[in-house]
Amino acid sequence: MKRWGKWLAVWLTVLLVVSGISLPVRAGTVSADQRLDATLKHYVAELQENPETRGMLVGYEVVSLERGRTLSALREHNTFVPGSTVKLLLTAAALDRWPAGAQIPTEVWLDGTLTPGGILRGNVWLKGYGDPSLDERQLRKLAKSLADRGIRKVEGNIGVDDRYFDRARLGTSWMWDDEPYPISAQIGALSVDHNTVRVQVKPGRHTGQAPRVTVTPAPDYVQVINRAQTVEGDQQQLTIARTRAKNEIVITGTIGEEHTGVTVRRTVEQPDLFTGWVFKEQLNRVGIRFSPSTQVITGVLPSSAERVFQVLSPSVDQLLRRMMKTSDNFYAEMLLKRLGATETGVGSAEAGIEAIRNFAARAGVDIDFRQVDGSGLSRQDVVAPHHLIQLLMAMDKHPARERFWSFLPVAGVDGTLKNRMTGTPAENNVRAKTGGEFGLVGMTTSRSGERLAFAVLIRGAKEKALSKAFQDRIAVAATTYPDLPDPGELPPEDAYLLTERLNPLLDAEPYRGVVSGVMVESLDRGDLLYERNGSALLTPASNAKLFTSAAALGLLGPDARLHTRLFRTGPIRDGVLYGDLILQGGGDPTLATEGSLRVQEGSTIDQMVKDIQAAGIKRVTGNVIVDTTAFTDDVYGRGWSWDDENEYYQPQITALSVNRGTVRLDYLPGGQAGDPIRLSLTPQTRYVDVINTAVTGPAGSENTLSISRDRGTNTIRVSGSLPLDFQGDYTRVPVENPHLYTGEVLREQLENAGISFDRPGAARAGTVPRGAEPVRDYPSPPMSEIVRYMNKNSDNFYAEMLIRVLGLEKAGSGTAQAGVEAINSYMRQLGLNVRPDLVDGSGLSRQDQLSAEELVQLLMAVSHSSVAAPFTDSLPVAGVDGTLQSRMRNTAAANNLRAKTGSLTDVSALSGYVRTKDGERLVFSMIMNGYTAGSLRQLQDRIGVTLAEFQRGE
């Protein structure tokens, strides 16, 4: 009761603070600064008492701008994902370099001759310089300028030159599933209307008809696939999607015949071409016509062209104000690249960030943070509250001070703060940049008239609204300062047996930017030996596989097998199959071709060929059909990075996939310098098109070999140079539509074995029809072996196949979401009150959130379950095998510690089991997020060895 009474008093204090009412303060007890510090730390402590916010980890700093004094701080040097608060860095650097009235041009040029009759025999060119505000109205002005010159017809092309920026259209580590939406529009120096089209869907004239769809501008630039239907009523359940890597809008679902219609914006591919199409539309509207052969082409503006007109953007200050007030990501990315272009001559995000870091260093901001984009869309951005406080303090002394503060949204008044902190002392006072659930950074004038700067950053927020509410509480408390009551003392921090051993390791200077969630518990005695931020929800990387593998073993069973089934339609007569061969996938990750891509003794395409031959089939009148309907159509996990689609560790996921959805390329230098490199493809398949322009360089020269796949295609490009003395290597490249790849490899191998097909063409997708005859079932190895390979090698493909199998088998849907529901069911079966916040099975997504406490609970529970042996056996052993083979060798942890590794940029995790010096079994988990100049793996290894060397009583 005393504890609840204490927290009730704190909550009453909070309510009084938010409402602006102050309580009498005990004279001579604590200073105003101490009251603010204690109040904010109580707010943080309360988060752990509320089940809805437990796991939320906060870092903040509040300083007096007048005194230059820190009034309260917590984890201020730890780096957090900043969200849109990172736009403050871009704004400050831009203000430092650009005058308020600067504008950005977009130009129209002519390259050709104009006849007296108004015919331009040549090309019209548009040249862009990164104006984020360019719209149809501005393009109309450019079009009218040509009409005013007497041009009535163009017999050439419309050329678009956006080479002022590089060709990178999306930011580092942006999420592929955000791409269709305006928040993640592509970037180009020549862009119009935020690189989006408006899609309006209205009901058809009668029920049963397809809805009416209108696309503007440039309706011919995108293809519309309308699969929706008009139904009775006034409701709608439409999905309006854009196909990845294509200018294709797909509309599905229903809309009521009485509905008024739906209008959304969707992004487009290739902004320069899109702008050219929109410009052509505007030229038509002012009466300029074209030859039938006229095209929109990309290229470099010819030196022979003549500039005839330009339009200018609003002033830089207006652009920055729009960016900050509305948190416009497109504006941020365009202005970042323009900053790079104006400061370094290179219009790239990297050059823009270099300019920001140069400014930050000059302004006195520590640069031990990571920034990869201008908007904060990327979760690879990591910044500490103290960095942002340093920036605010520097800008408060900068000549552009008033401009800077004027761009920030005002609480209860405008921008992204218009509806926040209304009715509190912060209203019309706090100026701050929002960052969604990630943070709030800005300035307020306190009741004493003192100006305070604050930066609040948050990890592990499950609910955006609760995170924003907490941010607002910090801002309101700062505004109410110094009229804050004394909230009392916080309970002392717990001390543990391992505190003196582990704290010095975690607190070492190289790791001050790292947020660490660590927990160590005795499996034999059940007591907690160490905890730091144990409940904090952090990005776990591949430690997420622990939940996937435990559930796969526990729910499906160690002996369970996954099945690929071969069917035929039609009879076999005289060696002829009068029908199709159908391969049905069941999520087996081990299916392979014989050779270097086979990693387990699972089923092979080669065996299928032999079985088809054994059935007496020498000719097929139909085709090879692949049935992958066991899983849904989403081939990537939620939140996966678009720029990892070429990487072997992020293949596409379908229920039928061979060779883990990849092909293998082995490469060696040629016989002498200048020769093409030697390249071999496994399996030999026409499914991919390999274009090799790579050459052999002199011995000792730089290795510049690049292997990439054109996005959305199966064209693989090999370029660069290999030194003559290079010893050779290989890589795996994921393919597009791995189910079709599987079918194509089967068909090709059948043809190589002498089995012919009457129908030309490739394998195609379909389903197993009723009445199809089974040919053979191909089982996988047992689940224990699948999980062992997955965890030892941290194979993402295996994990994603398994989580969808779990969803299919236990929740009736082959999706990752259904798989997470199955995992939750297994947690209840283990008796755990744990609901892991996962969106995939592998940990590739940075939207996954786990705590060290949850992982320790899982490891403890599984160790007492019926699948303890195969689960434990699946974990890498320090210094022996898997992803721990080269770690902790020749230490007490070698051949002792068993744990799952996890790694992403600025993320590292290690969770598992270890025996102490006196044989006591410990369970541990450490999840580390954030920027560091040191090695997180080395830190984890030191902790692992420390646990192995621990002995009670020493």
LODRENZA-503040 format. One record per residue (C-alpha): z negated, x negated, y negated. Coordinates in steps of 0.1 Angstrom, whole numbers, padded with zeros to 4 digits, always signed. Each point is the difference from the previous one (the first is absolute). Example, Ala and Ser with C-alpha at 12.3 -4.5 7.8 and 13.67 -1.06 7.14 Angstrom:
BEGIN
-0078-0123+0045 +0007-0014-0034 
***
This chain:
BEGIN
+0000+0000+0000 -0008-0029-0024 +0036-0013+0006 +0016+0033-0007 -0022+0005-0030 +0011-0033-0014 +0037+0008+0004 -0004+0034-0015 -0015-0016-0031 +0030-0023-0002 +0024+0029+0002 -0018+0018-0027 +0002-0031-0021 +0038-0002+0006 +0004+0037-0010 -0019-0006-0032 +0020-0032-0008 +0033+0018+0006 -0010+0029-0022 -0011-0024-0028 -0037+0009+0002 -0024-0030-0002 -0035-0002+0014 -0030-0018-0016 -0002-0036+0012 -0032-0017+0009 -0006-0024-0029 +0001-0037+0008 +0011+0004+0036 +0037-0009+0001 +0027-0009-0025 +0030+0022-0007 +0022-0025+0018 -0023+0000+0030 +0001+0038+0000 +0038+0001+0000 +0001-0026+0028 -0026+0019+0021 +0018+0033-0006 +0033-0012+0011 -0014-0017+0031 -0018+0032+0009 +0034+0018-0003 +0014-0024+0025 -0029+0003+0024 +0004+0038+0000 +0035-0004+0014 -0015-0011+0033 -0023+0030+0001 +0029+0025-0003 +0020+0003+0033 +0031+0008-0020 -0001-0033-0020 -0017-0023+0026 +0024-0028+0005 +0011-0001-0036 -0004-0036-0014 -0003-0005-0037 +0004-0030-0023 -0005+0003-0037 -0009-0018-0032 -0011+0013-0033 -0001-0023-0031 -0008+0003-0037 +0031-0009-0019 -0022-0007-0031 -0025-0023+0018 +0023-0014+0027 -0028+0008+0024 +0002+0015+0035 -0023+0030+0002 +0005+0009+0036 +0021-0014+0028 +0004+0004+0038 +0025-0018+0022 +0018-0008-0033 +0017-0030+0015 +0012+0017+0032 +0037+0010+0000 +0010+0036+0005 +0033+0018+0002 +0003+0010-0037 +0026+0028+0002 +0015+0008-0034 -0027-0019-0019 +0022-0031+0006 +0023+0014-0027 -0026-0014-0025 +0012-0035+0009 +0036+0008-0007 -0008+0018-0032 -0020-0028-0014 +0026-0027+0008 +0028+0022-0014 -0020+0005-0033 -0006-0037-0002 +0038-0007+0001 +0018+0030-0013 -0001+0013-0036 -0008+0037-0004 +0035+0010-0012 +0020-0018+0027 +0025+0022+0018 +0021-0003+0032 +0038+0005-0001 +0024+0016+0024 +0036-0009-0008 +0035+0013+0007 +0029-0025+0002 +0038+0003+0004 +0021-0023+0020 +0037+0010-0003 +0025+0013-0025 +0000+0034-0017 +0034+0017-0005 +0009+0020-0031 -0004+0031+0022 -0036-0008+0008 +0004-0014+0035 -0022-0029+0009 +0018-0022+0024 -0031-0019+0012 -0036+0004+0008 -0030+0015-0019 -0032-0020+0005 -0036+0008-0004 -0025-0028-0005 -0037+0006+0004 -0030-0020-0012 -0028+0019+0016 -0006+0031-0022 -0023+0022+0020 +0006+0030-0023 +0038+0002+0004 +0010+0036+0007 +0031+0023+0001 -0002+0006-0038 +0003-0038-0007 +0029-0003+0024 +0016+0029-0018 -0002-0020-0032 +0018-0029+0017 +0026+0023+0014 +0006+0016-0034 +0004-0034-0016 +0030-0005+0023 +0014+0034-0008 -0004-0008-0037 +0022-0031+0006 +0028+0023+0012 -0004-0006+0037 +0013+0030+0020 +0006-0015+0034 -0012-0030+0020 +0025-0014+0025 -0025-0027+0012 -0035+0001+0014 -0035+0005-0014 -0018-0033+0004 -0038-0003+0000 -0017-0033-0006 -0038-0001+0006 -0002-0037+0007 -0026-0004-0028 -0024+0007+0028 +0000-0013+0036 +0011+0022+0028 -0034+0008+0014 -0002+0038-0004 -0036+0006+0013 -0033-0018-0005 -0018-0022+0025 -0017+0020+0027 +0008+0034-0014 -0003+0027+0026 +0032+0012+0016 -0012+0036+0001 -0005+0001-0038 +0037-0009-0007 +0014+0035-0003 -0024+0008-0029 +0002-0009-0037 -0032-0021+0002 +0020-0025+0021 +0034+0000-0016 +0023-0029+0004 +0003-0025-0028 +0032-0013-0017 +0008-0014-0034 +0024+0029-0003 -0018+0032+0009 +0000+0036-0012 -0024+0029+0003 -0026-0021+0019 +0027-0004+0027 -0006+0036+0012 +0019+0031+0005 -0013+0036-0005 +0004+0021+0031 -0002+0037-0005 -0002+0023+0030 +0003+0038-0005 +0001+0027+0027 +0034+0011+0014 +0014+0034-0008 -0013+0015+0032 -0025-0009+0028 +0014-0023+0026 +0022-0018-0025 -0005-0036-0010 -0017-0004-0034 +0021-0010-0031 -0005-0036-0009 +0009-0017-0033 -0003-0037-0007 +0001-0015-0035 +0012-0023-0014 +0030-0014+0020 -0001+0024+0029 +0027-0019+0018 -0021-0031+0001 -0023+0014+0027 +0008+0019+0032 -0020+0032+0006 -0008+0011+0036 -0013+0035-0003 -0017+0012+0032 -0023+0025-0017 +0001+0038+0002 -0006+0029-0022 -0026+0024+0013 -0018+0032-0011 -0028-0002-0026 -0008-0022-0030 -0015-0030+0017 +0016-0034+0008 -0007-0027+0025 +0027-0025-0009 +0002-0037+0007 +0023-0019-0023 +0004-0035+0012 +0022-0030-0007 +0011-0020+0031 -0013-0036-0001 +0026-0024-0014 +0026+0027-0006 +0010+0023-0029 -0005+0030+0023 -0022+0030-0008 -0011+0020+0030 -0014+0035-0006 -0018+0018+0028 -0024+0030+0003 +0001+0034-0015 +0001+0017-0034 -0007+0037-0007 +0029+0020-0015 -0023+0011-0028 -0012-0036-0008 +0010-0013-0035 +0011-0034+0014 -0013-0035+0004 +0009-0030-0021 -0010-0036+0009 +0011-0035-0009 +0011-0024+0027 +0010-0037-0004 +0033-0016+0007 +0013-0032+0014 +0019-0026-0021 -0010+0008-0036 +0030-0017-0015 +0025+0020+0019 -0020+0032-0007 +0001-0008-0038 +0037-0005+0003 +0005+0034+0016 -0021+0017-0026 +0019-0018-0028 +0033+0012+0016 -0014+0035-0001 -0007-0004-0037 +0034-0014-0007 +0015+0030+0016 -0021+0023-0022 +0014-0016-0032 +0035+0005+0012 +0008-0034+0016 +0020+0002+0033 +0006-0025+0027 +0027-0011+0025 -0005+0013+0035 -0006-0037+0010 -0029-0005-0025 -0032-0012+0017 -0034-0011-0011 -0003-0037+0008 -0028-0026-0004 +0005-0035-0013 -0004-0024-0028 +0013+0009-0034 +0033-0019-0005 +0001-0025-0029 +0032+0017-0012 -0018+0033-0007 -0008+0013-0035 -0033+0017-0009 +0007+0032-0018 -0033+0018-0003 -0037-0001+0010 -0029+0023+0002 -0036-0012-0006 -0032+0010+0017 -0030+0012-0019 -0022-0029-0013 -0019-0021+0025 -0033+0015-0012 +0013+0035+0008 +0011-0011+0034 -0033-0017+0007 -0019+0030-0013 +0019+0023+0024 -0006-0024+0029 -0038-0001-0006 -0007+0035-0011 +0019+0016+0030 -0004-0030+0023 +0038-0001+0005 +0008-0023+0029 +0037-0002-0007 -0006-0011-0036 -0024-0026+0013 +0024-0016+0024 +0029+0000-0024 -0021-0016-0028 -0014-0026+0025 +0035-0012+0009 +0010+0001-0037 -0031-0022-0008 +0012-0024+0026 +0035+0000-0014 -0011-0005-0036 -0026-0027+0008 +0016-0020+0028 +0036+0011+0001 -0004+0016+0034 -0002+0038+0002 -0023+0002+0031 -0035+0013+0007 -0010-0035+0010 +0011-0014-0034 -0017+0029-0018 -0033-0008+0019 +0004-0037-0008 +0001+0010-0037 -0031+0022+0004 -0019-0028+0017 +0010-0025-0027 -0013+0025-0027 -0032+0006+0020 -0007-0037+0002 +0006-0004-0037 -0023+0030-0007 -0029-0014+0021 +0004+0023+0030 -0006-0016+0034 +0031+0001+0020 -0015+0001+0035 +0015+0034+0007 +0032+0012+0015 +0026+0022-0017 +0033+0009+0017 +0013+0028-0022 -0004+0016-0034 -0010+0035+0009 -0028-0005+0025 +0019+0019+0027 -0004-0029+0024 -0032-0004+0019 +0005-0037+0000 -0011-0001-0036 -0036-0012-0001 -0021-0004-0032 -0037-0003-0007 -0019+0021-0026 -0008-0033-0018 +0037-0009-0004 +0006+0034-0018 -0031-0004-0021 +0012-0035-0011 +0033+0016-0009 -0016+0028-0021 -0021-0025-0018 +0030-0022-0007 +0021+0029-0013 -0029+0011-0022 +0004-0033-0019 +0038+0000+0002 +0022+0007-0031 +0015+0030+0020 -0035+0014+0006 +0005+0034-0017 +0034+0005+0017 -0016-0008+0034 -0029+0024-0003 +0022+0028-0014 +0021+0000+0032 -0029+0009+0023 -0006+0037+0010 -0029+0017-0018 -0026+0019+0020 +0005+0038-0003 +0029-0005-0024 +0032-0014+0014 +0019-0018+0028 -0016-0004+0034 -0035+0006-0015 +0008+0033-0016 -0020+0020+0025 -0027-0025+0007 -0035-0004-0015 +0004+0032-0021 -0033+0013-0014 -0017-0033+0003 -0008-0027-0026 +0031-0019+0013 +0024+0027-0012 +0022-0013-0029 -0018-0033+0003 +0009-0018+0032 +0034-0017+0000 +0009-0012+0034 +0028-0007+0025 -0003+0020+0031 +0008-0013+0035 -0002+0032+0021 -0027-0004+0026 +0000-0038-0005 -0016-0004-0034 -0005+0006-0037 +0001-0027-0027 -0005+0004-0037 -0023+0002-0030 -0025+0024-0015 -0022+0002-0031 -0036+0005+0011 -0025+0022-0018 -0014-0031-0017 +0035-0006-0015 +0005-0031+0022 +0034-0003+0016 -0002-0005+0038 +0028-0011+0023 -0002+0010+0037 +0020-0005+0032 -0007+0020+0031 +0020-0007+0032 -0005+0017+0033 +0009-0005+0037 -0004+0024+0028 +0003+0033-0018 +0008+0028+0024 +0002+0027-0027 +0017-0008-0033 -0020+0026-0019 -0033-0016+0011 +0012-0035-0010 +0011+0013-0034 -0033+0018-0005 -0019-0032+0006 +0022-0019-0024 -0007+0026-0027 -0037-0003+0006 +0002-0037-0008 +0020+0007-0032 -0024+0028-0011 -0030-0022+0006 +0015-0028-0021 +0007+0026-0028 -0035+0013+0002 -0016-0034-0002 -0026-0008-0012 -0015+0035+0004 -0005-0003+0038 -0032+0007+0018 -0015-0026+0023 +0012+0010+0035 -0027-0021+0018 +0003-0028+0024 +0025-0003+0028 -0013-0006+0035 +0001-0037+0010 +0029-0013+0020 -0005-0003+0037 -0005-0035+0015 +0014-0008+0034 -0005-0028+0026 +0035-0014-0009 -0002+0004-0038 -0008-0037-0007 +0027-0012+0023 +0029+0024-0010 -0006+0005-0037 +0008-0036-0010 +0033+0003+0018 +0010+0033-0015 -0012-0010-0035 +0019-0033-0002 +0020-0004-0032 +0035+0001+0016 -0008+0036+0012 -0014+0015-0031 +0030+0023-0004 -0004+0013+0036 -0017+0033+0009 -0015-0005+0034 -0013+0028+0023 -0020-0017+0027 -0023+0013+0027 -0017-0017+0030 -0020+0019+0026 -0016-0010+0033 +0017+0016+0030 -0030-0008+0021 -0029+0008-0023 +0017+0025-0023 -0014-0014-0033 +0020-0007-0031 +0002-0038-0006 +0022+0001-0032 +0017+0024-0023 +0019-0004-0033 +0020+0030-0013 +0000+0012+0036 +0010+0036-0009 +0027-0011-0025 +0034+0014+0009 +0024-0029-0001 +0036-0008+0011 -0005-0010+0036 +0036-0013+0009 +0003-0003+0038 -0037+0008+0006 +0013+0035+0000 +0015-0007+0034 -0036+0000+0014 -0001+0038-0005 +0035+0004+0014 -0007-0020+0031 -0034+0014+0007 +0014+0036-0002 +0030-0009+0021 -0022-0014+0028 -0027+0027-0004 +0023+0031-0002 +0030-0010+0020 -0018-0023+0025 +0004-0037+0009 +0024+0009+0028 +0022+0024-0020 +0037-0008-0002 +0026+0011-0025 +0034+0012+0012 +0036-0004-0009 +0022+0024+0020 +0037-0001+0009 +0019+0032+0005 +0036+0010+0007 +0019+0032-0007 +0028+0011+0023 +0008-0011+0035 +0011-0033+0015 +0033+0001+0019 +0019-0029+0012 -0019-0024-0022 +0005+0021-0031 -0029+0016-0019 +0014+0031-0016 -0025+0002-0028 -0024-0022-0020 -0027-0025+0007 -0032+0009-0020 -0028-0024-0006 -0032+0017-0011 -0027-0020-0018 -0037+0004+0006 -0014-0026-0023 +0000-0030+0023 -0002-0031-0022 +0008-0024+0029 +0036+0011+0007 +0022-0030-0003 +0031-0019+0011 -0003-0029+0023 -0004-0033-0017 -0018-0014-0030 -0009+0033-0016 -0019+0013+0030 -0038-0006-0004 -0014+0020+0028 +0009+0010+0035 +0012+0035-0011 +0032+0019+0006 +0033-0015-0010 +0035+0013-0009 +0013-0024+0026 -0019+0019+0027 +0014+0033-0013 +0036-0014+0003 -0007-0009+0036 -0014+0034+0008 +0031+0017-0015 +0022-0023+0021 -0021+0009+0030 +0006+0037-0007 +0037-0008+0006 +0011+0006-0036 +0030-0020-0011 +0013+0022-0028 -0016+0024-0024 +0019+0028-0017 -0027+0006-0026 -0022-0024-0019 -0034-0016-0002 -0024+0024-0017 -0034-0011-0012 -0029+0025-0003 -0027-0011-0024 -0015+0034-0008 -0034-0009+0013 -0007-0015-0034 +0008+0013-0034 +0027-0015-0023 -0023-0022-0022 +0010-0035+0012 -0025-0018-0023 -0037+0005-0005 -0015+0016-0031 -0003-0026-0028 +0019-0028+0017 +0018-0024-0023 +0037+0004-0006 +0005-0037-0003 -0013-0007+0035 +0027+0021+0018 +0018-0033+0009 -0030-0015+0016 -0006+0000+0037 -0035+0013-0004 +0012+0032-0017 +0027+0015+0023 +0009+0036+0000 -0018+0023+0024 +0017+0025+0023 -0011+0014+0034 +0028-0020+0016 +0004-0037-0010 +0010-0031+0018 -0011-0036-0008 -0026+0013-0025 +0028+0013-0022 +0013-0035-0007 +0028-0024+0008 -0006-0037+0002 +0020-0027-0018 -0004-0036+0012 +0014-0027-0024 +0007-0037+0000 +0019-0023-0024 +0037-0007+0007 +0013-0033+0013 +0002-0016-0034 -0007+0007-0036 +0023+0026-0014 +0004+0018+0033 -0010+0036+0005 -0034+0004+0016 -0001+0010+0037 -0012+0035+0004 -0007+0021+0031 -0008+0037+0002 -0022+0016+0027 +0009+0024+0014 +0037-0004-0006 +0008+0034-0016 +0025+0015-0023 -0028+0022-0014 -0007-0026-0027 +0026-0019-0021 -0011-0036-0007 +0017-0017-0030 -0007-0037+0002 +0008-0021-0031 -0028-0026+0006 +0010-0036+0002 -0015-0033+0012 -0015-0023-0026 -0006-0037+0001 -0030-0012+0021 -0032+0003-0021 +0015+0026-0023 -0018+0032-0009 -0001+0029+0024 +0013+0029-0020 +0010+0023+0029 -0002+0037-0008 +0003+0028+0025 -0001+0035-0013 +0013+0035+0009 +0018+0022-0026 -0024+0028-0006 +0008+0032+0019 +0027-0017+0021 +0003-0023+0030 +0018-0028-0019 -0019-0032+0003 +0009-0028-0024 -0007-0037+0008 +0003-0023-0030 -0012-0033-0014 -0003-0034+0017 -0017-0017+0029 -0006-0037+0000 +0019-0020+0027 -0033-0012+0016 -0015+0035+0002 -0012+0006+0036 +0008+0037+0002 -0019+0033-0002 +0005+0037+0003 -0010+0032-0017 +0001+0037+0009 +0016+0025-0023 -0008+0038+0002 +0029+0023+0004 +0008+0034-0016 -0005+0029+0023 -0014-0018+0031 +0006+0030+0023 +0038-0003-0007 -0003-0037+0005 -0016+0006+0034 +0028+0024+0010 +0027-0024-0012 -0015-0029+0019 -0001+0021+0032 +0036+0011-0005 +0012-0036-0007 -0017-0013+0031 +0015+0028+0021 +0034-0010-0013 -0007-0036+0007 -0009+0010+0036 +0034+0017+0004 -0010+0036-0007 +0024+0016-0024 -0003+0029-0025 +0028+0025-0006 -0013+0007-0035 +0002-0028-0026 -0028-0005-0025 -0037-0009+0000 -0030+0015+0015 -0013+0031-0018 -0032+0019-0004 -0007+0032+0018 -0024+0017+0024 -0003+0005+0037 +0016+0033+0008 -0014+0025+0024 +0012-0007+0035 +0006-0037-0005 -0005-0020+0031 -0026-0028+0001 +0014-0034+0010 -0032-0020-0002 -0033-0003-0018 -0009-0034-0015 -0037-0005-0004 -0016-0026-0023 -0027-0024+0011 -0035+0015+0000 -0016+0008-0033 -0026-0028+0004 +0029-0026+0001 +0018+0017-0030 -0032-0001-0021 -0007-0036+0011 +0034-0012-0012 -0004+0020-0032 -0034-0014-0010 +0006-0035+0011 +0032-0002-0020 -0009+0025-0027 +0033+0018+0007 +0006+0027-0026 +0028+0017+0019 -0022+0005+0031 -0027+0015-0022 +0023+0024-0017 +0015+0012+0032 -0035+0005+0015 -0014+0020-0029 +0030+0024+0002 -0004+0003+0038 -0037+0009-0007 +0011+0026-0024 +0025+0014+0024 -0023+0000+0030 -0032+0012-0016 +0010+0019-0031 +0035+0012+0010 +0020-0018-0027 +0016-0035+0001 -0012-0011-0034 -0024-0026-0013 -0020+0028-0017 -0005+0018+0033 -0009-0034+0016 -0028-0004-0026 -0013+0034+0010 -0001-0011+0036 -0019-0031-0011 -0025+0022-0018 -0004+0020+0032 -0007-0031+0019 -0027-0010-0025 -0017+0033+0006 +0003-0007+0038 -0018-0033-0006 -0027+0018-0019 +0009-0016-0033 +0000+0017-0034 +0030-0021-0011 +0033+0013-0014 +0021-0031-0007 +0021+0004-0031 +0032-0012+0016 +0037+0010-0006 +0016-0022+0027 -0009-0017+0032 +0007-0036-0009 -0017-0006-0033 +0033-0008-0018 -0008+0026-0026 -0021-0009-0029 -0011+0036-0001 -0022-0006+0031 -0037-0002-0009 -0027-0012+0024 -0035-0013-0004 -0017-0028+0019 -0026+0025+0010 +0026+0023+0016 +0015-0028+0020 -0034-0012+0012 -0009+0035+0011 +0033+0002+0019 -0005-0034+0017 -0035+0009+0009 +0010+0034+0015 +0030-0013+0019 -0021-0028+0015 -0021+0027+0017 +0030+0021+0011 +0020+0002+0032 +0028-0020-0017 -0022-0029-0012 +0016-0025+0024 +0037+0005-0008 -0008+0004-0037 -0020-0032-0003 +0026-0018+0022 +0027+0009-0025 -0016-0019-0029 +0012-0035-0009 -0024-0028+0010 -0009-0027-0025 +0018-0032+0007 +0016+0014+0031 +0027+0027-0005 +0017+0025-0022 -0004+0000-0037 -0032-0021+0004 +0016-0027+0021 -0002-0027-0027 -0032+0012-0017 -0036-0012+0005 +0010-0026+0026 -0026-0025+0011 -0028+0021-0014 -0027+0022+0015 +0023+0030-0006 +0028-0014+0021 +0005+0019+0033 -0028+0022-0011 +0009+0021-0031 +0024+0029+0008 +0014+0018-0030 +0029+0018-0016 +0016-0017-0029 +0016+0017-0030 +0021-0014-0028 +0020+0012-0030 +0004-0016-0034 -0035-0003-0015 -0014+0018+0031 -0017-0016+0030 -0022+0015+0027 -0017-0011+0032 -0020+0023+0022 -0013-0004+0035 -0027-0015+0023 -0017-0034+0002 -0029-0014+0020 -0027-0020-0018 -0014-0033+0010 -0026+0017+0021 +0024+0024+0016 -0006+0031-0022 +0030+0022-0004 +0009+0008-0036 +0025+0025-0014 +0015-0009-0034 +0026+0011-0025 +0012-0017-0032 +0026+0015-0022 +0010-0021-0030 +0022+0013-0029 +0010-0017-0032 +0015-0031-0016 -0013-0034+0010 +0011-0036-0003 -0018-0007+0033 +0009+0009+0035 -0016+0033+0012 +0007-0010+0036 -0020-0032-0005 -0029+0020-0014 +0001+0024+0029 +0001-0029+0024 -0031-0015-0016 -0018+0033+0003 +0011+0004+0037 -0012-0035+0008 -0033+0007-0018 -0005+0031+0021 +0008-0020+0032 -0025-0027-0010 -0027+0025-0010 -0033+0001+0020 -0029+0022-0008 -0031-0018-0010 +0018-0031-0013 
***
